[in-house]
């Protein structure tokens, strides 16, 4: 008789979220009745229940699956910490509007049978790798942005001028509040709020969405992943250098003679979902889409 394989589950809970301890206790209670499930805890998560814990990177090495309970921001933090690990990440949403997570906190019990059988669907997601070329000759590599890279002005008085090239070709010089370079996963984040289109999350494409462009004909642009994107700012007297953010994390300022080189990372992130998960159903629910046939 074959012996059931042990599934090591790394657990990361955002302690600041109401309901975090309840989700953690439900998971622990379920695991007690399923000896093939072995739980390991991130340091701060372990502190909630007075158990020892590991760093996110150590947890990823020890786990077959990471379960992250929080919001999309919590999941993004874990992705940044463990990349380029290929361990799948399953999200439980105890935040507000979440597109990355698999279930909400009120539905957490629905994932337990699938965990017991290790019956989950993996969704490979493109991430962006950025090299920040500084005018002094120093380069800074930011290996992973799952949602987006954002260049945004730091003053309300003057618009930024942002030059964008794709491969050997000039796209345009945007006069705008900023520019969002988004993955398909990130198309439902800041880019969506700025008027960009929604992309199916597993597609291989990159989305350029200007923020409040001065020229109304400057629209969001979807480009392929086979060419590098280069971004510079055009110097303007008295206009501060725009700020750069990577998945919401501060990345400094893009000054004259600096430039960004953005391309898909060689490794993708694996998000885990229930086998019957449906991205379009999530859109209908989250965005309150309705119509005669739905």
N, C-alpha and C positions, 0 to 999 in steps of 0.2 A: 504493500500500500504506500503510495507516494506521500511524503511529508509536505504539508503546506508550507510555502515559502513565507518567511517573515517579511513584513513590509515596514520599513523604518520611516516614520513620519516626523519631520521637523516642524515644530509649532512656533509660530511667531504671532503674538497678539499685541495690538496697539493698546497699551494700558490706559491711555487717556480717553478711550472711547467708552461711553456707557454701554453696558452689556458685554464687555470684553471678558470679564471673569466668568459670566454665565456660559458663553461659548466654550471657554476653556474647560469648565467643569463638565459640560455635556460631552465633550470629546474624551476626557479622562474616564468618565463613567462608561462610555461605550467601549473603550479599549479594554476595560477590565473584563468584559465578557468575550473578548476576542484576542486570544493569546498570540495570534499571528501578527497583530498590530503592536508595534513598539514605538512609543512616543519619546521624542527628544525635544528639549526646550531651548529656545534662545535665552540669553542671560536675563534680560528684564522680564521676560515671560515666566521663566522659572522662579523669579523673585516673588511673583504673585501667589505662588503656592509653596513657597519655601523649599524649592528644589534647585539643584545646581543647573547651570545652563552653559551654552556655548555661544560664540560669536556667530553671526549669520554665515560667514564663510566656512567656519568649522562645521556648522550645522548642515550646510549644503553637501559637504564631503561625506557626512555620515548618513545622509538621508536618501531614500528613494523618491520622496515627495515632500515638498514644503507646503504646509497649510498656513496661510497668512490671513489673519482676521483683523480687519480695519477698514479703511477705504482704499480708493485707487492710489492715494498718496503713500499709504503704508506699503502697498505692493510695489510701487515704483522704488521706494527706499530699499526694499529687499533685492530687487533686480539689480540696482546699482551696486549693492554690497557684494553680491555673489557672482556677477558676470566675470568670465564667460561660462560659468557652470551650466550644464545642460539639465540639471535636476528640475523636473516639472514643478510649477507653482500653481496651487489652487487657492483662490481668494474667496473669503467670506466677507461680505459687505456689511459692516456695522457703521458705515458712514452715511452720506446722503445720496448723491447721484453717482453710481458706480457702473462703469462699462467693462472694467477689467476683471471684476470678481465673478465667481461662478454662481453663488447663491447669496441670499440675504440672511441676516442673523435669525429671522423667524423660520427660515427653511433649512437651517443647518442640519437637522436630523435627517433630511432627505439624502445627504451625501454619505451617511454612514454605511448603508449596504454596499455602495459602490467602492468605498474605501476597503471594506472587508474583502471584496472580490478583486480589488485593484482593477476595476473596470471604469476607466476614465478616458476621455478623448483628449488627445494632445493637439494643441494649436500652436504651430511655429510662428513666431512673430519677428519681423525685421526690426533691427535696432540701428541707430545711426552712430557712426564713429566720426569724431571731429578732431582735426588737428588745428590748434589755434597758433597761427604763425605771427609772432610778435616782431615789431620793427627792429628790435635789438638783436635779432637773429635767434632768439630762444623759441623753441617750440613746446607747446603743451598739448598732450594727447588726452582727450576725453573719450574713453573707449565705448561708452554706452549711453544712449538716450532712447528709451523705449517709446516715449510720446513725441517729444519735439525739442528742437533748438530754437530759441526765440531771441531775436535782436530787437530791442525796443528803446525808444528815445527816453532820456532821463529828465527832460524839461518840457513843460507844457507850452512853451512860447514858440518853438521852432520845430518844423518837421525834419526828419532825418532823410538823407539821400543815400540809398543803399544800392550798390551795383551788384548784379547777380550774373554769373556765368555758369553754363552747364556744358561740360566738356570743353570744346574749343569755341563755343559760341556765346556771344553776349545775349542774355535774355532781355534785360532792360535795366534802367536805373530808376528804382522806385523812389518817389517822394511820398513819405508816409509816416505814420506813427511807429511802424516797426514791421518786421517780417517774421513769419512762423514757418520753419522748415519742419514738416511733420511726417511721421510714419503713418501707414494706414491705421495702426492702433491709435495713434494720437489724433486721427482725423475727427474723433468724437470728443476731443478735449478743447483746448484753447482755440484751435483752428475752426472748429464748429461755431464757437461763440463769435469769431471774427467773420463769419459768413462763408467759410470754406465748405466743400462738399464732403459727404461721408463716403469713405472707401471701405470695401470689404476687408476685414482686418488681416487676412492671410495673403493678400495680394503683394506682389513685389513692385512697389512704386513709392515715390516720394512726392509730397504735396508742398507747394510753395504758396502761402497765403499772406498777402499784404494786409497790414492792420490800418484801417482807415486811409486808403491811398488818396492822394490829392487828385489824381486823374481817375475818374470814375470808370474808365475802360480797363484799368489795371485790375484783373480778376485773378482768382486762385488758379494755379497751373499744376497739373499732374505730370511728372517726368519719370522716365525710366530709372532703373538702378544700375545701368551699365556705364554711366558717366559721372565724374566727380562734380560736385557743386562748389563753386568758389564765391565768397561773399566779401565785399569791401565796403567801407563807407567813403563817400565823397566829402572832402574837407569843406566846411563852411565856417566862415569867421563868426565866432561867438556862439557856436552850437556845440554843446558838450558831447563827448563820445557816447554812443548808445551802449546800453548794458546788454550782456549776453547771459542767457540762462539755459541750463541743460536739465530738462524735466523739472523745472522750477528751482533748480539749485543755482545760486549765483556763480557766474564764471568770469567776472571781470568786465572790462569795457573794451569795445572795438574801436581803437583809435586810428587816425590816419596812418597809412603804411602797414597796419596790421591786416591780416585777412584770415578767413575761416575756410577750411577745406573739409567738406562734409561728404561722406559716402556710406553705403551700407557696411556694417561690420560683417566680418566673415562668419561669425557665429550668431545664430538666432536664439532667442529666448523661447522656452517651452511653457506655455500656459496650459493648465489642466481644467477641463470642464466635464460635466456629466455627459454621458454618451448621447443623450437626446437634446443637448443644448442647441439653441437656434439663435444666431446673431440677429436675425431680422425680427424675431419675436421680442428680443430684448429692446430693439429700436422702437417697436410699437409700444412697449410698456414704458420705457424710460422717457420717450419723447411725446407720449400721449397721442400717437397717430391714430386716426379713426377714419372710417369710411363705410360705404354701403356693404362691403364684403368682409369686413373684419370687426 
